[in-house]
Amino acid sequence: AAPQEGRTFTALALAQTAALAGRRVLVMECDFQRPVFAKLFNLADSEGMAGVLRKKIKPQEAIFATDTANLFVIPAGQAVVSSSELLAGDNLESVLLWAKRFDLVILDSSSALSKPDARLIAGSVDGVIYCARWGSADIADVSAIARDMQTAGGHVVGVVMTMVDTARQGLYEKRSSSAPAFARAS
């Protein structure tokens, strides 16, 4: 919902996991106001996804291979103020049609609270995974934005709780030594 919730980390972790399992994966950076892929992957400047959506370049001209086999990225390009205009046109649909050559395509969007971009993307993809930061995400915001995604035509497939402080949450408490580890069949 908000900035710094772990969307990019989650998108790239899912992508890398799928790529390591042998799937051909493409991650498209659609956070046009705070692009980070070029820096993360040490990529040369390019028109990126913004250039693709403006039809300045073709998707295959914007794609970069990563150090992980089977994992490819399209960075956003230079920061853009009018990101919603880029996503509102029919061009996203044609790029997604082109991307069907990959086994998995992940779009990393901007914060759903700050821009309508995530809602614009939601209706064009098979599913939405919502990231909420443990200890700071407001449950009312999570519910409202999940409803907004559905209203926009998106299918929310789940919520990923990010940045969980396992030392402070009580799901994995120590068992007493007298508690049985498992039930034995007689």
Helices and strands as residue ranges (DSSP letters): H 7-20, E 25-30, H 37-40, H 48-53, H 59-62, E 64-65, E 71-74, H 83-88, H 91-98, G 99-101, E 104-109, H 117-122, E 128-133, H 139-151, E 156-162
